[in-house]
Amino acid sequence: MNFPLYIARRYLLSKSSNNAINIITIIATLGVIVSTIALFIVLSVFSGLKDFSLSFIRTADPDLKITSVQGKSFLFTDDLEKALVKDKIAAYSKVIEERVFLSYGEKSHVASIKGVDTNYLYVNRMDTAIYFGNWVNYKAKYTVVVGSAISTVLSLGSYDFTESLKIYVPKPGKGYINNPKTAFNQVGAQTIGVYRLTDDIDKKYVYSNLGLAQDLLNYEPNQITALELKLKDGVNVSDIQQELKENLGTDYVVRTRQQLNSVFYKMLNTENLVSYLVFTLILIIALFNVVGAIVMMIIDKKENLKTLFHLGSGVRDIRRIFVYQGFLLTLFGLFVGLLLAMPFVLLQKKYGFIMITQSLAYPVEFRLSNVFIVIVTIVVLGFFSAKIASARISKKLIE
C-alpha cells in the first residue's frame, strides 16, 4: 500500500489525544455532508423547476416552426408540402398569427389572434390547458378561446351570449388613418373556452379556427403565416431543421422550440448557474473547516512527523499524508451526503411530501448529471483545500 495513504487512513480513523481536534474534525465532516446535501437538492430542485416551466412551453410551442423571411404570410403550396420531411414528421398544422385589438363592453386589450386548423392538437396539446369551457370549435367559425389573463382584464367569461368579443385588426395600406371607422377589419366572436398556462401566454393569445383568422385578415384559403411541426419520437431536431432549410431554401426560416423561446431558456440556465455558484461558495466556506482540521492535525502530530522525517520520509511524502487525509475526509462527507440526499429527492419526486400549494408538490428531478456535478465540484474543491492545508508543512517545521 502507498505509505502516505496508509498513514493518512490511520490518522483519519484514529482519535486524537486532543479532544478539540476531534470536535473540529467532526464539524468539518458535517460541513461537507450538509454542503453536499444542499448542493444536490438545489440542483435537483432547479432541474425540476426547469422541466416544470418548460412543460408549459412544450404545450404551447411546436418542435419546429416555419415562417416566411419576407412578409408576414405565405402561400401553402403543393411544392411547399412536398418539401416537408414527412417520414420524420408526426403532424403539421397551418396557423395564422396577427396582433389584434380586443374590445368587450367598456374594456379593451391588445393581444394576438392565433387561427389554427384541425391538425393543431396533434402538434400542440393546448386543449389540456383548458380549465373552463371547451377548445376551439372548427364548425362554428366565430368562436374563440382566450387566456385567463385576457379573461380577467376584459371581465370575459365563456358562453356569455349577452355580448360578443369584438376583434379589430388594421387594414393593410400606407399613410395616415383618416377615418378610424373604415381603417380596421372587425369581427364579433363568442368565447367558448378559457385556458391557463403562463402569465405571458395567457395575456398574449386568443385562439380561433383558421377560417375566422383568414376572414379577419382577408387572406386567401391557402394563405398562412406559419407551419408548426411535431416530429416523430427519437428524431433529432437539429438534423430535421437542417434538412428542412435545405429543402425549403432561403425564403423560409425554420426555428426550434428553444429558438422560439431563447430568452426564456437563457433565463432558466442563468438561474441554474447562479444557484450553483452560490451554493459552491457556501461549500468553499464549509471546506475552510477541513483546512482548519488538517492544520490542527499537523500541529498535533508534529512530533510524529519529525520521527517520520528522520526515518527517511521526505517533506513531499509527509505533505501527501495530509493531502490524502483531507481528500479522504471530503470523500467520506461526499458519500454520506449523497447517500442522504438522493433518497430524499427520489421520495419527493414520487410522493411529493413538500408542497408549494395544496395541490402542487415541489417539483424535483433526479439526474445523473447532477450527481456528477456534485461529485466533481466537491472532489476538486476538497483536493485543493487539502493541498492548501498541507502547504504549511516545511522542512523547518519537522526538523
Buried (B, 14 or more C-beta within 10 A) or exposed (E): EEEBBEBBBEBBEEEBEEEEBBEBBEBBBBBBBBBBBBBBBBBBBBBBBBBBBBEBBEBBBBBBBBBBEEEBBBEBEEEBEEBBBEEBBBBBBBBBBBEBBBBBEEEEBEBEBBBBBEBBBEBBBBBEBBEBBBBBBBEEBBBBBBBBBBBBBBEBEBEBEEEBBBBBBEEEEEEEEEEEEEEBBEBEBBBBBBBBBBEBBBBBBBBBBBBBBBBBBEBEEEBBBBBBBBBEEEBEBEEBBEBBBEBBEEEBBBBBBBEBBEEBBEEBEEBBEEBBEEBBEBBBEBBBBBBBBBBBBBEBBEEBBBEBBEEEBEBEBBBBBBBBBBBBBBBBBBBBBBEBBBEBBEEBBEEBEEEEEEEEBBBBBBBEEBBEBBBEBBBEBBBBBBBBBBEBBEEEBBE
